[in-house]
Amino acid sequence: MAYRTLTRRDEPTNIYNQIRLLDVYASNSAAVAGAIRIGLHNLCYQSAALERQVKEKSRQNKSYVEYAQRLQIRVWEMMEQLRQSKLRALQLQAELQSKRVSATGSRQRRQRRNGKKHKPHGSEYWEGR
């Protein structure tokens, strides 16, 4: 509507004015087309940049997920090793305690067989005083 009223008001009276008006419209259209082309070029550039960023983030996320999975497996392995080490330490401790008890018992039996009394550790020091 506004365009029609504009053309009626600006309607040229002769062919020269019509050509000049068409030239202005064409020039404006060319300028608008150029601006649109530049805008589209910028949008394409930004789109490509965003696509590269998305691919990079996706690659990083995939790498992170793979790393986290490997790390979790390593943590589980280390926890299992720690559990086995603790179990082995407890077994060795029990064996050592068992050997101490059996060694102490056999020493006491030998001493009784030989007629010696069992003296607690350090009792020799107090007997001499």
C-alpha positions in Angstrom: 0.0 0.0 0.0 2.7 2.5 1.0 4.6 1.6 -2.1 1.7 2.3 -4.4 1.0 5.7 -2.8 4.7 6.5 -3.0 4.8 5.7 -6.8 1.6 7.7 -7.4 3.0 10.7 -5.7 6.5 10.3 -7.3 5.1 9.3 -10.7 7.4 10.8 -13.3 6.0 12.9 -16.0 8.3 12.0 -18.8 10.5 9.0 -19.9 13.7 10.5 -18.5 12.3 10.8 -15.0 11.0 7.2 -15.3 14.4 5.9 -16.2 16.0 8.0 -13.5 13.6 6.6 -10.9 14.1 3.0 -12.1 17.9 3.6 -11.9 17.5 4.8 -8.3 15.3 1.7 -7.5 17.9 -0.5 -9.2 20.7 1.1 -7.3 18.9 0.7 -4.0 18.1 -2.9 -4.9 21.7 -3.5 -5.7 22.9 -2.0 -2.5 20.3 -4.0 -0.5 21.4 -7.2 -2.4 25.1 -6.4 -1.7 24.3 -5.9 2.0 22.3 -9.2 2.0 25.2 -10.9 0.2 27.7 -9.6 2.8 25.3 -10.6 5.6 24.9 -14.1 4.1 28.7 -14.4 3.8 29.2 -13.4 7.4 26.5 -15.9 8.5 28.1 -18.7 6.5 31.5 -17.8 8.0 30.0 -17.8 11.5 28.2 -21.0 10.8 31.4 -22.7 9.7 33.2 -21.4 12.7 30.5 -22.7 15.0 30.5 -26.0 13.3 34.3 -26.2 13.8 33.8 -25.4 17.5 31.1 -28.0 17.9 33.3 -30.6 16.2 36.2 -29.7 18.5 34.0 -29.7 21.6 32.5 -33.0 20.5 36.0 -34.4 20.0 37.1 -33.1 23.4 34.0 -34.5 25.1 34.6 -37.9 23.5 38.3 -37.8 24.5 37.2 -36.8 28.0 34.7 -39.6 28.3 37.3 -42.1 27.0 39.9 -40.7 29.5 37.4 -40.8 32.4 36.5 -44.4 31.6 40.2 -45.4 31.5 40.8 -43.5 34.7 37.8 -45.2 36.4 39.1 -48.6 35.3 42.6 -47.7 36.7 41.0 -46.6 40.0 39.1 -49.9 40.3 42.3 -51.8 39.5 44.2 -49.9 42.1 41.5 -50.4 44.7 41.5 -54.1 44.0 45.3 -54.1 44.4 45.0 -52.3 47.7 42.4 -54.7 48.9 44.6 -57.7 48.0 47.6 -56.0 49.6 45.7 -55.4 52.8 44.4 -59.0 52.7 48.0 -60.3 52.2 49.3 -58.0 55.0 46.6 -59.4 57.4 47.6 -63.0 56.4 51.3 -62.3 57.0 50.5 -60.7 60.3 48.4 -63.7 61.3 51.3 -66.0 60.3 53.8 -64.0 62.2 51.6 -63.9 65.3 51.1 -67.7 65.0 54.9 -68.2 64.7 55.5 -66.0 67.7 53.0 -67.9 69.8 54.4 -71.2 68.7 58.0 -70.1 69.3 57.2 -68.6 72.7 55.3 -71.8 73.7 58.1 -74.1 72.5 60.7 -72.0 74.3 58.7 -72.1 77.5 58.2 -75.9 77.1 62.0 -76.3 76.6 62.7 -74.2 79.6 60.3 -76.3 81.8 61.8 -79.5 80.5 65.3 -78.3 81.4 64.1 -77.1 84.8 64.2 -73.4 84.2 61.4 -71.1 85.2 59.9 -68.7 82.6 60.9 -65.1 83.4 59.1 -62.2 81.9 61.2 -59.9 79.7 63.4 -57.6 81.7 63.1 -59.5 84.9 66.9 -60.2 85.0 67.5 -56.4 85.5 65.3 -56.3 88.6 66.7 -59.5 90.1 70.2 -58.1 90.3 69.2 -55.0 92.3 
